[in-house]
């Protein structure tokens, strides 16, 4: 799933000549411009999911720029709004930024300055819409989380699951650690007629020594010392439904022999029972790592392997389905607990880069842990926090520097003319020039 790239700009400007010229210049830069003479006309067409940013004049008849900003903020606080102002409106523009405006540019402005701001604003808007889109998709899909996505590998796997979900044959599911093999097993179970009946998952590597047979097949009251009551084993609990043998290659050899009989005869013989009992189960087994090596080393018995290997499904690792990672992450982050009073997590550029560039050897399990840390503010938010705390001060300083540069350029470095245009005391002007390391002499021709 690719991230959004936006290029739409809503331009609100009551000066026809300036609006047309600016729109034409934006289109030359590859932007798609929707030009409006009034804020009222623009607001009639902009909604909360507007796929772009807004550039509006500050002083206009009817609704002015501040009022337009307030209306747009009420519609969608995350919609970037850039104000264009006169030099005399800087204080009002700064106040508007405190009120939620993304940026402001002073007329007459260098187009490169506006273009730079538009580029950043469109990237920010894309982040917001990406988060909304991914969250909506993850909540609406109705799939086991590891099966979310639109990559060819996961679409092929989902198609195979749908095709065999209601079949009677057993299935062997293979894949690296953390890819979601149990989710595939559950999808097979839920997609067929066995769905109303139990899905019983058994971690074969965690079966307790000495009690494996009792755990799997159960025992009768008094079958051995300490058998104070009858026990129903995992296999019988799955009657009518599905038995999932997770990491079947880690099952002890003796238990593998007994499971082979279950697979062949569909019956169990609990400890102490006078006769075997028939079970109606579908067996879904998973294996991690190299099955050939497990067979060669004897960890997995050949008879059991060939009996399970009627249908073999491979779950792809994340590195083979990178386009699905943002959607998986968004879904995991939306489910993760967040700190009390904290804002829901937002996927930043830093996080997006990590999602697409990291190799994810732990697959979805590793991705889930990263999402939980991110939701708690322990990952990926440092850059966001520092940007938020210093963004306004830096942007105001940059704006002030650009005004000084534009003015010095316009007056050819003439300080007296600059004082007339900027209407500030001489000492104030020199202090600001020093602060921004600007020298009027650099702007004098000849």
C-alpha positions, -999 to 999 in steps of 0.1 A, spaced: 0 0 0 16 32 -12 17 64 7 -3 93 -6 12 121 -27 -8 153 -29 -7 182 -53 -40 200 -49 -41 237 -37 -73 257 -30 -63 293 -38 -86 320 -24 -78 355 -37 -101 384 -45 -76 401 -69 -84 386 -103 -51 394 -119 -30 382 -89 -51 351 -85 -48 341 -122 -10 347 -123 -4 328 -91 -26 299 -102 -7 297 -135 26 297 -117 15 269 -94 4 248 -123 38 252 -139 52 236 -108 29 206 -113 3 216 -87 -34 212 -93 -51 245 -85 -87 252 -75 -90 290 -77 -117 310 -59 -126 347 -58 -142 344 -24 -139 323 7 -176 316 6 -172 299 -28 -142 278 -15 -159 267 17 -189 254 -3 -165 229 -20 -139 220 7 -147 192 31 -130 174 60 -112 151 36 -99 177 12 -69 162 -5 -47 192 -4 -40 226 13 -55 260 13 -38 293 4 -59 324 13 -55 361 13 -58 377 47 -77 408 37 -108 401 15 -144 414 13 -169 391 29 -152 365 50 -115 375 55 -86 352 60 -89 349 98 -126 340 95 -119 316 67 -91 300 88 -116 296 117 -142 279 95 -116 255 80 -103 247 115 -138 238 126 -141 216 95 -108 199 99 -81 211 124 -55 192 105 -61 210 72 -30 232 65 -39 268 57 -13 293 44 -21 330 47 -8 356 22 -5 390 39 8 425 34 39 437 53 17 456 77 -3 425 86 26 405 101 14 408 137 -21 396 127 -6 367 106 15 356 136 -16 356 157 -33 335 131 -5 310 132 -10 307 170 -46 301 161 -37 272 138 -25 286 104 2 265 89 23 294 75 21 329 60 38 347 32 41 385 27 31 402 -5 50 407 -27 66 373 -21 91 352 -40 72 323 -54 100 299 -43 92 309 -7 55 299 -12 64 268 -32 86 256 -3 58 261 22 33 244 -1 56 214 -4 59 210 33 22 215 38 12 190 12 35 164 28 19 171 62 -16 168 47 -6 135 31 5 122 65 -28 130 81 -49 115 53 -27 84 52 -33 79 89 -70 82 85 -71 60 54 -50 33 71 -70 33 103 -103 31 84 -90 2 63 -77 -17 92 -110 -14 111 -132 -22 82 -114 -51 66 -128 -78 90 -97 -99 85 -72 -115 109 -45 -88 112 -16 -106 96 -38 -111 65 -44 -74 60 -29 -59 29 -30 -57 -9 4 -72 -18 3 -100 -44 17 -124 -18 -10 -118 7 -38 -116 -19 -27 -150 -32 -27 -164 3 -62 -151 11 -75 -166 -21 -61 -200 -13 -75 -198 22 -110 -190 8 -106 -219 -17 -98 -245 9 -114 -232 41 -143 -256 38 -123 -286 26 -119 -317 47 -81 -321 43 -55 -312 69 -32 -283 62 5 -276 70 12 -239 74 49 -229 72 66 -195 77 92 -176 97 86 -168 134 61 -140 139 45 -140 104 10 -150 117 7 -187 111 -20 -190 138 -40 -162 121 -39 -183 89 -52 -213 108 -80 -193 124 -89 -179 90 -92 -214 77 -113 -224 106 -136 -193 105 -141 -196 67 -157 -230 67 -185 -250 83 -165 -257 114 -166 -221 125 -194 -226 152 -172 -253 168 -140 -250 189 -107 -238 176 -81 -254 199 -45 -242 196 -17 -263 211 18 -250 215 36 -283 208 69 -270 222 53 -262 256 37 -296 263 48 -306 299 71 -336 301 54 -366 316 19 -352 310 20 -349 272 -4 -379 266 -28 -366 292 -27 -331 278 -34 -342 242 -57 -372 248 -71 -368 283 -75 -394 311 -102 -410 331 -108 -406 368 -82 -428 387 -62 -436 356 -30 -430 375 -19 -416 409 -32 -380 412 -59 -384 385 -86 -372 408 -110 -363 381 -116 -370 344 -98 -348 320 -107 -339 284 -76 -336 263 -69 -309 236 -77 -332 208 -112 -341 221 -119 -305 230 -116 -297 193 -143 -322 184 -164 -307 156 -139 -280 150 -102 -275 143 -71 -286 162 -41 -263 156 -7 -278 163 16 -249 166 54 -256 159 46 -293 153 83 -300 146 89 -293 183 65 -320 195 83 -349 213 87 -380 191 65 -403 212 37 -378 210 42 -375 172 36 -413 169 4 -411 188 -8 -380 168 -2 -400 136 -28 -425 147 -52 -396 154 -46 -383 119 -51 -417 103 -80 -431 123 -96 -399 137 -98 -415 171 -82 -411 205 -76 -434 235 -75 -414 267 -54 -429 295 -75 -453 315 -103 -455 290 -117 -489 282 -120 -481 244 -110 -455 220 -133 -425 211 -139 -411 177 -132 -374 171 -144 -352 142 -115 -327 138 -96 -309 111 -59 -307 119 -40 -275 110 -3 -276 119 24 -250 117 61 -253 113 88 -227 116 122 -229 99 136 -255 76 113 -285 74 139 -305 54 164 -300 82 138 -310 108 131 -342 88 168 -350 84 175 -345 121 146 -367 131 129 -339 150 99 -343 127 88 -379 118 84 -385 81 51 -403 85 36 -373 104 50 -348 79 36 -367 48 2 -371 66 0 -334 74 14 -322 41 -19 -327 21 -21 -289 15 9 -267 23 5 -230 28 35 -206 31 29 -173 50 52 -146 35 75 -126 58 71 -88 59 101 -82 37 82 -99 9 51 -77 14 66 -43 23 36 -24 8 14 -39 35 35 -27 64 19 8 68 -16 -7 70 -5 -34 94 13 -8 116 -17 15 116 -40 -13 127 -16 -24 154 -10 12 166 -48 18 167 -52 -13 190 -23 -5 213 -30 12 246 -20 48 249 -11 69 279 -40 86 297 -48 119 280 -24 113 251 -33 120 215 -37 90 192 -5 82 174 3 98 141 27 82 116 55 107 110 80 108 82 106 93 105 83 64 114 73 58 77 110 56 67 116 31 95 86 10 85 97 7 49 135 4 54 137 -19 83 141 -56 75 117 -68 103 133 -102 110 107 -107 138 79 -100 113 45 -90 126 55 -98 162 83 -73 160 61 -48 142 35 -52 170 61 -44 197 72 -13 178 36 -2 174 30 -5 211 62 15 220 51 41 194 16 44 209 31 50 243 54 77 230 86 56 234 93 54 196 92 79 167 77 109 185 109 127 196 112 144 162 75 153 163 77 168 198 107 189 191 92 202 159 60 212 176 77 230 205 100 252 183 81 253 150 63 286 155 94 305 168 115 293 139 89 299 113 83 335 125 121 341 125 124 327 90 95 349 79 112 380 94 144 371 76 127 367 43 110 401 46 143 417 53 159 400 24 131 409 0 131 445 12 169 449 8 167 433 -26 139 457 -37 157 488 -25 191 477 -36 205 477 -1 195 513 6 189 514 44 169 546 43 145 532 18 143 500 38 134 520 69 106 538 50 91 505 37 94 485 70 84 514 93 107 504 121 133 524 141 168 524 127 183 506 158 156 480 155 164 474 118 201 471 125 195 447 154 174 425 132 199 426 104 226 416 128 205 388 142 200 373 108 235 380 96 223 402 67 245 430 53 229 458 32 261 461 12 255 426 -2 224 439 -20 239 469 -36 246 467 -73 279 478 -87 
